[in-house]
Amino acid sequence: MPKMAQNDSPPAGSEGSVPQDSPQVSAGGAAESTSANVPGQGLFSNLLSPQSGRGPRNLLAGALGGTGSRATSGQNTANPYRPNIPTMGGLVRTGEDIFSPWTGGKPLEDWSGLEEPSPRRIRATQHRPTSTSSAQKAEHYRTQGLETKFSKGANLLEFQDEVQKHLTHYGLDTITYLPDPAKTENDPSLQMVSIIDQHSRFTQEEVRKLSIIYRRKFDSYDEANNEDAKEFVLNSIDDDIKREVKQRVKITECAFAELWMRIIHVTRFISRTYFNTLIAHVKERKISDYHAENIITMSKDYYEDWKTLHDAGAYDHQVTADMLKEMMKAGGTGNEGYVSKLRELRDNLDEALIET
């Protein structure tokens, strides 16, 4: 199982959570922004407007047209000791006249700030030091790869879990979010989901176009986090995977979400043996292997296997029929009350499988 590198916390000025009485400044309204004309304003406004009633998948076709604006970090001239406020974060007082920027968290749909702008805990690893020496040390720890590099045949689900933990721990997770493409015109609310564990919801082309749209709203902190996240994940995969990924995407130009999708695309093929083995294991599972034919324990095992396969985009719904067939054997004969409910579910599943 991939593990995070040892000594993964930078020697920041403070550690752990920020005291509850530490003044925090969020980006909402406190920072000004500058703008410049770039392609895509019309579509971007429509895409992110809660009143639009239009999902991202319906809007991708015209993603590259129109004019728009690019947000930058807030400019602060009143106090030279107070750095610009991150759009996706805030400032925390670390000294009498010293403020430290911090980043990280789930973004709002219009990229105007975080869903939780004042979190109860801000890790020292989320800080972005302003002094050169401290900034260099913090960047080193943010971009240092996992101790065990992901390689052919390794567990993809465990790898993505470790990547998600690292990005969250270091305040890099915000740039992994995109609007769920499953939303439709009848559901105007755009749910932001992380590409790390929800990559199966997207196509590579959707991620590419959505990344172009959302990246226009990045401030300087988002851009820095985007580069650090790419460097970290490249440092966490072995040379064989890295070589193939670099042949498929321009690392220096792409957004992190695009890079992650390319890694997933590559690892789906190299992990095929692992997933085929797991599917075979699911099909071979017997209710008689469980003490007292415990259906609850069996269901938990099935769920874990389903999640592993589904998150990797490798699940075959025919396997569900195999699961139901075996679960119907629990209790032996004379258990019609239990079996009849599963039989109805099996019949509905069979019809659905025929239609697909």
N, C-alpha and C positions, 0 to 999 in steps of 0.2 A: 504494500500500500504506500502511495506517495506520502512523504512527510514534509512538513515545512522545515526550512533550513534552521539549524540551531542558531541561538542568539539572534532571533528575528526581530528584536525590538531595538530601534535606534536609540542612541544616548541622548534623548531629547531633554529639554529643560525640566519637564515634569513627566510623571509617569501615571498610568492608570487613568481613572476618570477625572474629569474636571470638577472641582468642588462646586457644590450647588450655588454658592454665593459668588462665584467668579462671573464678572460681567461678560455677557456674550452679545455680539452684534451680528445679526443675520443680514442677508443681502436684500431682503424685501424693502424696497423704497429707500434704503440708506445709501445706495451707490448709484452714481450716474453712469450712463453708458454712451459710447460713441458709436457711430454707424457709418457704413459705406455701402454703396449700391453693389449688390451681387445677385446672381440669378436666383429666382424661386420664391419671391416674397408672396405672390398671390396664392400659390399652392400651399406654401407653408402656413399662412394665416388660416386658410380653409381647413387644412389638416389638423391644426391644433386648436381650433375654435370649438368650445364645448357645445355651441349652438348649431354647429354645422351638420350634425347628424350623419357624418360620413366617416367610414372607417378607412384606415391606411391602405388596405388592399385596393379600394375603389379609386384611390387618388394617385397611385404610383405611376400611371401611364403618362401624366403630365408633370412629373416631378422636376424636370429640368427647365421649365419655362418661366417667364416673368422676371420681375425684379424684386429685391428684398433688402434686408439689413442684417448685419453681423454684429452681435453683441460682444463687448470686451469687458474686462474687469472694471469695476467701478473706480473712477478717478477721485482721489482724495487729496485736496490741497490745503484743507484747514489744519491738519496736523501731520507734519512730515514724518512723525514716528509711527503713524498708523498706516499699515499697508492696505492695498485695495481689498475690498470685501468680495470673496468668491460668490458667484451666483448660486453655486451648489455647496453652500457651507456658511461660514461666518467668521467672526473674530472672537478670540477669547483673551482677556487680560492676563498676562503672565508676569507682569511687574508693574511698578508705579506708573510708568509711561511706556510700557511695552505691550503690544498686542500681537498675537500670533494667529495667522489664518488657519482654518481647518476645512477639510472637504470630506464628502462621502455621504451616501444615503440615497434613497429612492427619489427620483425627480418627479415633478409635476408634469402633466402632459404637454404643457406649452413651454417647458424648459425655463420657467421664470423663477424657480426655486425648488426647495425640497418639500416632500409631503410632510415631513417632520422637521421644521426649520430649527427647533430648539430641543434636540435630543437630550435625554436624561444623562447620557454618558458620551463623552468625546474622548477617545483614546489619544494618548500622546503621539501614537503612530499616525494619526490623522492630521497632525499639525504640518504646516509647510513653513519651516524656519526661514527667516529673512537674512540671517548672516550666512556668508559664503561657506564657512567651514561646517556649520550645522546642516545647511542645505545639502551639501555634498554627502555627508554621512547618512542623512535621512533618505536621499535618493538611492544610495547604495543598498540599503536594506529593503526599500520598496521594490527594486528591480532584481534583487537576488532570487534566483530560481529555486524551485523546490529541491530538497535534498536528494530525493530520488526522481530522476528524470523519467518522464513518460516515454515508454518504448513500445515496440511491437508486441502484441499479446497481453499488454497490461490492462487493468480494469479501467475503462473509460469513465464509469460513474464515479469511482473513487477519485480519479484525477480531476474531474470537473468540480467535485466537492471541495478538494483542497485548493483549487484555483479560486473558487468563490470565497472561501474563508480568508485567503491572503488578500484579495482585492478589497474585501470589506474591512479587514483589520487595518489596512493602510489607507483607507479613504479613497480607493480607486474604483469603487464599484459603480458609481453613478453613470459612467460612460458606457456601461454594459447594457443599459436599458433602452428599449425601443417599444413603440406601441404594438400591442398584440394584433397581428393581422387577421385574427379570427373575428374581430369586431365587424359588424355589418352596418348598413344604412339604418336599419331598424334599432340599432343600439349605438347611440351617439357617444357614449362614454368610452374614452380610450384608456384601457388598462395598460399601464407600463409594465413590461415583464423583462427579466434579465435574460440576455442571450446565452448566458452560461448554462443554465439548466433548462431553458425553454427553447433551445435551438431547433427542436423538431417542429415548432410552429411556423418556422420561416423557410422560405427558399433563399438561395444565395442571392438571387437577383433582387428580391424584396429587401434583404439586408443592405445590399449595396446602395439602392436608391434611398431607403430610409436614412441611412447613415449620411448621405449627402445632404439631405434636408435638415437633419438635426444638428449636424456638425456646424452649420451656419450660425447656430446659437451658442456655440462654445465660447466661453471666455478663456483667458490665458491659463487659468487653473485647469479647466477641462482639457485644453490642448496638452498641457504638461502631463496630466493624468493619463490621457490617451497614449502618449508616447511611453510613459513608464509602464503601463499595463502591457503594452506590446512587448517591451523589452523583457519584462518578467516572464510572460508566457513562453517567449522564445527561449529563454534561459531554462525553462522547465521541461522542454522536450528534447529528445536525443537527436543526434546529427542526421540520422536517416530521415526522420519525419521532418525536421527543419529544412533539409535540402529539398524535399518534395514540395513543401508548403511555399518556399521561396520561388519555386518555378511557376506557381499558380497565382501569386498576388504580389504587388509592389509594396513591400514592407514599409518603405519610407513615406508612402503617400496614403495608404489605406487607413480607415478607422479600425479601432480594436475589434469591433463587432464583425467586420469583414474578415479580419485575420482569424478570429475564433471560428467562424463558419468554415474557413478553408481547412483549419486543423481538424475540425469535426469530419469534414468530407474525406480527408485523407485517412483518419483513424478508423472510420467506419469500415474501410476496406481492409486495413491491417488487423482489425479486431474481429474480422468475420469468423475466424476459427473459434474465438472465445464465445461469441454470441451463439454460434451454431451448437457449441457444446452446452451452453446454458439452456437453449431451447430443448435440446435432447434430454437434459436432466429434468426439465419441467414435465415433459411427456412421460418420462419413466417413473415419476413420483407415484407412490402407492399409498392409499389410506391405511393399509395394513402396516406401514412403516411407523405409524404414530401410535403411541400408547393409548389404549382404549379408543382407538380410531378418533382421536381428538380433531374435530373438523375446524375448530378455532385456530389451533396451531398450524394446521395445514393451510388455512386461508391466509394467515400471516406470511407464510413462506411463499405462497403464490403471489401475494402482493409485492413482496420484495423483488421477486424475479421479474414481475411485470414492470415495476418501476425502472429497474435497470435496463430492460430492453426498450421500453417506451422512451425514456430520456435519451437513449442513443439512437432513436429512430429505427430500431431493429425489431419491433414487435410485430408478430403475425397474429391477426385476430383468430385464426384457425386454432391457435393454441388455447384460446378461451374455451372452445368446445371440448378440447381434451381435458381441461381442468374440470369442467362441469361433469363430464362423463365419470371421472374418477371420484369426485365428491359425492355423486349419487350412490356410490357403493357403500357409503358409511352407514353403519347400523345393520347391515345385512338385510335379509328378507323381513317382511312384516313391518316395514317402516314407511308405509305409503304416504302418510301425512307429510313427512319431510321430503320424500322423493317427488311428490306431485308438484310442489312449488318449483323445484329445480327443473322438472321436466318442462313446465311451461316456459321457464326462462330459456331452456335449451332450444325449444321450438322457435321462439322469437329470434334467438341468435342464429339458428340455421337459416331462417328466412332472410335475415340481414346479410349473412355471408353470401347467399345466392345473388342478392341484388348488387353486391360490390364487385 
